[in-house]
Amino acid sequence: MTVPGYALYPSRKVQRLRTDFPDHLICEFHDEAGRPVFVATLARRCCPCPADLVTATSVADLRRALTPERRTAR
């Protein structure tokens, strides 16, 4: 069975994000135009993250949103 927009094997970018942010469940989706949307949600409430769900249009934006230094600098 094939589900459009769902990769059984995550990209290397997503694998790296998952390694770097183990407290989050991270996925890559694509909108109807094929543009990527990266989504992270907390696996369990255990870090001082500002939100339970974070979305970004790039890996770099998601990384910035999840990086502790960025969160405390606001």
DRENKEDREN-394773 format. One record per residue: residue in three letters; x, y, z of N, C-alpha, C in turn. Coordinates in steps of 0.02 Angstrom, whole numbers, m for minus. Layout:
BEGIN
<node residu="ALA" n_east="X" n_north="Y" n_up="Z" ca_east="X" ca_north="Y" ca_up="Z" c_east="X" c_north="Y" c_up="Z"/>
...
END
This chain:
BEGIN
<node residu="MET" n_east="42" n_north="m59" n_up="0" ca_east="0" ca_north="0" ca_up="0" c_east="44" c_north="62" c_up="0"/>
<node residu="THR" n_east="28" n_north="110" n_up="m41" ca_east="66" ca_north="172" ca_up="m45" c_east="22" c_north="229" c_up="m21"/>
<node residu="VAL" n_east="50" n_north="270" n_up="22" ca_east="15" ca_north="329" ca_up="47" c_east="53" c_north="390" c_up="23"/>
<node residu="PRO" n_east="24" n_north="431" n_up="m20" ca_east="59" ca_north="490" ca_up="m45" c_east="83" c_north="536" c_up="11"/>
<node residu="GLY" n_east="144" n_north="560" n_up="6" ca_east="171" ca_north="606" ca_up="56" c_east="200" c_north="572" c_up="117"/>
<node residu="TYR" n_east="198" n_north="506" n_up="120" ca_east="223" ca_north="470" ca_up="178" c_east="282" c_north="426" c_up="158"/>
<node residu="ALA" n_east="340" n_north="441" n_up="183" ca_east="400" ca_north="400" ca_up="168" c_east="410" c_north="350" c_up="224"/>
<node residu="LEU" n_east="415" n_north="287" n_up="205" ca_east="426" ca_north="235" ca_up="255" c_east="494" c_north="244" c_up="288"/>
<node residu="TYR" n_east="542" n_north="267" n_up="248" ca_east="610" ca_north="279" ca_up="274" c_east="623" c_north="353" c_up="274"/>
<node residu="PRO" n_east="636" n_north="383" n_up="332" ca_east="647" ca_north="455" ca_up="334" c_east="710" c_north="476" c_up="298"/>
<node residu="SER" n_east="711" n_north="536" n_up="273" ca_east="769" ca_north="563" ca_up="239" c_east="827" c_north="569" c_up="289"/>
<node residu="ARG" n_east="887" n_north="578" n_up="263" ca_east="945" ca_north="587" ca_up="307" c_east="938" c_north="650" c_up="349"/>
<node residu="LYS" n_east="907" n_north="702" n_up="319" ca_east="896" ca_north="765" ca_up="357" c_east="853" c_north="752" c_up="418"/>
<node residu="VAL" n_east="799" n_north="713" n_up="409" ca_east="754" ca_north="698" ca_up="465" c_east="788" c_north="651" c_up="514"/>
<node residu="GLN" n_east="826" n_north="602" n_up="490" ca_east="862" ca_north="558" ca_up="536" c_east="910" c_north="598" c_up="580"/>
<node residu="ARG" n_east="945" n_north="647" n_up="550" ca_east="992" ca_north="689" ca_up="588" c_east="955" c_north="730" c_up="640"/>
<node residu="LEU" n_east="898" n_north="760" n_up="621" ca_east="858" ca_north="798" ca_up="669" c_east="835" c_north="754" c_up="727"/>
<node residu="ARG" n_east="814" n_north="694" n_up="712" ca_east="791" ca_north="647" ca_up="764" c_east="848" c_north="629" c_up="811"/>
<node residu="THR" n_east="908" n_north="623" n_up="785" ca_east="966" ca_north="608" ca_up="826" c_east="984" c_north="668" c_up="870"/>
<node residu="ASP" n_east="981" n_north="728" n_up="841" ca_east="1000" ca_north="789" ca_up="877" c_east="947" c_north="811" c_up="928"/>
<node residu="PHE" n_east="884" n_north="792" n_up="917" ca_east="829" ca_north="812" ca_up="961" c_east="789" c_north="751" c_up="982"/>
<node residu="PRO" n_east="817" n_north="708" n_up="1025" ca_east="785" ca_north="645" ca_up="1042" c_east="721" c_north="652" c_up="1082"/>
<node residu="ASP" n_east="708" n_north="710" n_up="1111" ca_east="646" ca_north="720" ca_up="1149" c_east="586" c_north="736" c_up="1105"/>
<node residu="HIS" n_east="599" n_north="741" n_up="1039" ca_east="546" ca_north="759" ca_up="992" c_east="533" c_north="704" c_up="942"/>
<node residu="LEU" n_east="471" n_north="699" n_up="920" ca_east="452" ca_north="656" ca_up="864" c_east="452" c_north="703" c_up="804"/>
<node residu="ILE" n_east="493" n_north="688" n_up="754" ca_east="502" ca_north="734" ca_up="698" c_east="484" c_north="698" c_up="633"/>
<node residu="CYS" n_east="444" n_north="732" n_up="592" ca_east="422" ca_north="705" ca_up="528" c_east="428" c_north="758" c_up="474"/>
<node residu="GLU" n_east="433" n_north="735" n_up="412" ca_east="432" ca_north="779" ca_up="354" c_east="371" c_north="762" c_up="312"/>
<node residu="PHE" n_east="329" n_north="812" n_up="301" ca_east="271" ca_north="805" ca_up="259" c_east="280" c_north="850" c_up="198"/>
<node residu="HIS" n_east="235" n_north="843" n_up="150" ca_east="237" ca_north="887" ca_up="91" c_east="166" c_north="913" c_up="79"/>
<node residu="ASP" n_east="162" n_north="977" n_up="62" ca_east="96" ca_north="1005" ca_up="47" c_east="75" c_north="984" c_up="m24"/>
<node residu="GLU" n_east="16" n_north="1007" n_up="m45" ca_east="m10" ca_north="986" ca_up="m110" c_east="33" c_north="1008" c_up="m168"/>
<node residu="ALA" n_east="77" n_north="1058" n_up="m158" ca_east="123" ca_north="1080" ca_up="m210" c_east="190" c_north="1044" c_up="m207"/>
<node residu="GLY" n_east="197" n_north="999" n_up="m158" ca_east="260" ca_north="962" ca_up="m150" c_east="312" c_north="995" c_up="m107"/>
<node residu="ARG" n_east="295" n_north="1052" n_up="m77" ca_east="343" ca_north="1087" ca_up="m33" c_east="347" c_north="1052" c_up="34"/>
<node residu="PRO" n_east="407" n_north="1046" n_up="62" ca_east="414" ca_north="1012" ca_up="126" c_east="388" c_north="1053" c_up="185"/>
<node residu="VAL" n_east="361" n_north="1018" n_up="233" ca_east="340" ca_north="1047" ca_up="297" c_east="368" c_north="1000" c_up="350"/>
<node residu="PHE" n_east="410" n_north="1027" n_up="394" ca_east="440" ca_north="988" ca_up="447" c_east="402" c_north="1000" c_up="511"/>
<node residu="VAL" n_east="386" n_north="946" n_up="547" ca_east="345" ca_north="949" ca_up="607" c_east="381" c_north="913" c_up="663"/>
<node residu="ALA" n_east="381" n_north="945" n_up="721" ca_east="410" ca_north="914" ca_up="782" c_east="360" c_north="921" c_up="838"/>
<node residu="THR" n_east="352" n_north="868" n_up="875" ca_east="310" ca_north="869" ca_up="934" c_east="347" c_north="834" c_up="990"/>
<node residu="LEU" n_east="335" n_north="855" n_up="1050" ca_east="370" ca_north="824" ca_up="1107" c_east="347" c_north="752" c_up="1117"/>
<node residu="ALA" n_east="394" n_north="707" n_up="1126" ca_east="377" ca_north="638" ca_up="1140" c_east="347" c_north="632" c_up="1210"/>
<node residu="ARG" n_east="372" n_north="673" n_up="1255" ca_east="346" ca_north="678" ca_up="1323" c_east="370" c_north="745" c_up="1351"/>
<node residu="ARG" n_east="333" n_north="774" n_up="1394" ca_east="349" ca_north="840" ca_up="1421" c_east="408" c_north="833" c_up="1469"/>
<node residu="CYS" n_east="469" n_north="849" n_up="1443" ca_east="528" ca_north="841" ca_up="1485" c_east="580" c_north="895" c_up="1472"/>
<node residu="CYS" n_east="565" n_north="944" n_up="1430" ca_east="612" ca_north="997" ca_up="1417" c_east="575" c_north="1064" c_up="1418"/>
<node residu="PRO" n_east="610" n_north="1119" n_up="1426" ca_east="577" ca_north="1184" ca_up="1432" c_east="557" c_north="1214" c_up="1365"/>
<node residu="CYS" n_east="531" n_north="1173" n_up="1321" ca_east="512" ca_north="1197" ca_up="1254" c_east="449" c_north="1240" c_up="1259"/>
<node residu="PRO" n_east="445" n_north="1292" n_up="1218" ca_east="388" ca_north="1337" ca_up="1223" c_east="323" c_north="1308" c_up="1194"/>
<node residu="ALA" n_east="328" n_north="1260" n_up="1149" ca_east="268" ca_north="1234" ca_up="1117" c_east="271" c_north="1158" c_up="1112"/>
<node residu="ASP" n_east="212" n_north="1127" n_up="1111" ca_east="208" ca_north="1055" ca_up="1104" c_east="213" c_north="1034" c_up="1030"/>
<node residu="LEU" n_east="198" n_north="1080" n_up="985" ca_east="201" ca_north="1066" ca_up="913" c_east="237" c_north="1124" c_up="879"/>
<node residu="VAL" n_east="287" n_north="1107" n_up="839" ca_east="326" ca_north="1157" ca_up="802" c_east="325" c_north="1137" c_up="729"/>
<node residu="THR" n_east="311" n_north="1186" n_up="685" ca_east="314" ca_north="1173" ca_up="613" c_east="363" c_north="1222" c_up="582"/>
<node residu="ALA" n_east="393" n_north="1201" n_up="527" ca_east="441" ca_north="1243" ca_up="491" c_east="443" c_north="1221" c_up="418"/>
<node residu="THR" n_east="464" n_north="1268" n_up="376" ca_east="468" ca_north="1252" ca_up="304" c_east="537" c_north="1229" c_up="283"/>
<node residu="SER" n_east="585" n_north="1228" n_up="330" ca_east="651" ca_north="1203" ca_up="315" c_east="682" c_north="1169" c_up="376"/>
<node residu="VAL" n_east="731" n_north="1128" n_up="363" ca_east="767" ca_north="1094" ca_up="417" c_east="801" c_north="1146" c_up="461"/>
<node residu="ALA" n_east="831" n_north="1197" n_up="430" ca_east="866" ca_north="1249" ca_up="468" c_east="819" c_north="1286" c_up="514"/>
<node residu="ASP" n_east="759" n_north="1302" n_up="490" ca_east="710" ca_north="1337" ca_up="532" c_east="687" c_north="1294" c_up="590"/>
<node residu="LEU" n_east="676" n_north="1230" n_up="577" ca_east="656" ca_north="1185" ca_up="631" c_east="712" c_north="1178" c_up="682"/>
<node residu="ARG" n_east="773" n_north="1171" n_up="658" ca_east="830" ca_north="1165" ca_up="704" c_east="835" c_north="1228" c_up="748"/>
<node residu="ARG" n_east="827" n_north="1287" n_up="718" ca_east="830" ca_north="1349" ca_up="758" c_east="774" c_north="1351" c_up="810"/>
<node residu="ALA" n_east="715" n_north="1329" n_up="791" ca_east="658" ca_north="1330" ca_up="837" c_east="668" c_north="1282" c_up="896"/>
<node residu="LEU" n_east="703" n_north="1227" n_up="884" ca_east="711" ca_north="1176" ca_up="936" c_east="776" c_north="1184" c_up="977"/>
<node residu="THR" n_east="821" n_north="1228" n_up="956" ca_east="884" ca_north="1237" ca_up="990" c_east="874" c_north="1277" c_up="1054"/>
<node residu="PRO" n_east="898" n_north="1251" n_up="1111" ca_east="887" ca_north="1284" ca_up="1176" c_east="911" c_north="1356" c_up="1178"/>
<node residu="GLU" n_east="969" n_north="1372" n_up="1148" ca_east="994" ca_north="1441" ca_up="1151" c_east="945" c_north="1489" c_up="1119"/>
<node residu="ARG" n_east="915" n_north="1467" n_up="1066" ca_east="866" ca_north="1509" ca_up="1030" c_east="804" c_north="1520" c_up="1073"/>
<node residu="ARG" n_east="782" n_north="1469" n_up="1108" ca_east="721" ca_north="1475" ca_up="1149" c_east="732" c_north="1521" c_up="1208"/>
<node residu="THR" n_east="790" n_north="1522" n_up="1239" ca_east="801" ca_north="1563" ca_up="1297" c_east="819" c_north="1635" c_up="1279"/>
<node residu="ALA" n_east="838" n_north="1647" n_up="1216" ca_east="858" ca_north="1714" ca_up="1195" c_east="799" c_north="1760" c_up="1181"/>
<node residu="ARG" n_east="739" n_north="1734" n_up="1179" ca_east="680" ca_north="1775" ca_up="1163" c_east="659" c_north="1820" c_up="1219"/>
END
